[in-house]
Amino acid sequence: MGVFSRQKFFQELTHGCLLPTAQQGLEQVWQLLVICLLCRLLWMLLPSFVKHLCTVAGGFYTLYLFFELHMIWVVLLSLLCYLFLFLCRHSTIRGTFLSITVLIYLLLELHMMDTTNWHKMRSQMVVAMKAISLAFDLDRGVVTNVPSPIEFMGYIYFVGTVIFGPWISFNSYKEALEGRKLSLGWILKVSLSWVKSQICLVVSNCVAPYLFPYFIPVYGDKLLRWLLAYENTMSFHFSNYFVGYLSETTATLAGAGFTEEKENLKMVEVATSWNVPMSRFLHTVFKSAVKFGTFTAIMVTYIASALLHGLSFHLGAVLISLGFITYVEHFRKRLAAIFNACVLSRKCQPSCSHQNKKKLWVYMINIAFSALAILHLTYLGSLQDEITHHTVQKWSELSWTSHWATFGCWILYRLIL
């Protein structure tokens, strides 16, 4: 590739992708951002009951803006969840029962809706997580009484989270409606989250798809397949980062992304809370199944996750594969015990009891497992742009490397037990 052609490519990339992508990103969400800001300003002036009505109205409008008549499925789910909470208001295991109810509803809905449209409606999962988390909070006494219908719907349709998330608790929603004064820190937080979201969007659409060979020219058929798989994975993950930072932007803009402590602004990274209720439910599934063995519990948990996310073949294949990989991660626990070293999946605390912490061979083991994790992520992420019947073909092109590596680790794990 000549120098001129490469320069021309970068010029075309700037004018043909970078700028249009940023412009289209703003065009798609500017109304949502304006509504979030208006609600944030109105909450400093209006009484409590009217605040709930405003956030319901704003949530309804944005749902129609993004999903049009498909929003009826979100409305039906929210009504079902409140009816369940009200009828079971004296129960002490509402969280588990509501989780099962929501799962059944989502599966029935998936059967009746077009699969493509169903997976685009992120609001379904947001509603499910909010309702489930509220049920668990009621069981634990964090929330003392079932909210009134207008409070519940205000929480469910909170304009800052109804489209992109993230999950926030019912108490966080009530704090957002208190109408704190605007501050410079709040403005900076919103601006920074927005900039991060746009950078991630540009990387996902304009950088990752052309990473090889234009940015880093690499040749060789087998290597190129892996590099293309890495491109797909990178694009997929940065699209998720875009949604995460955008959800942080809308939630913070609407007043739910920060708290004030001792006159200092303490920012809360709400995007990290996205899967808390789902993780809580799946952890409950794991604890219920662990009596049948660790492997069985892990596989049951990932199967439940696949059901909750739509039960497509390629997604199920990815999650089941992740289940095997997670089980094999116990290999690292055994290594940490044998070598008395910090080689666990999660970074050890400085006060851990391991004797070997900073030796060269400890670093080498952790680097090897990090490289293996990158291989797994690239391998599994390569499916994100594939339709169902291409799943086996895609992994076959990569020689089933991740599965063979997992099998090899499992053999080593069994040998050192």
Disulfide bonds with the S-S distance in Angstrom:
Cys17-Cys206 1.94
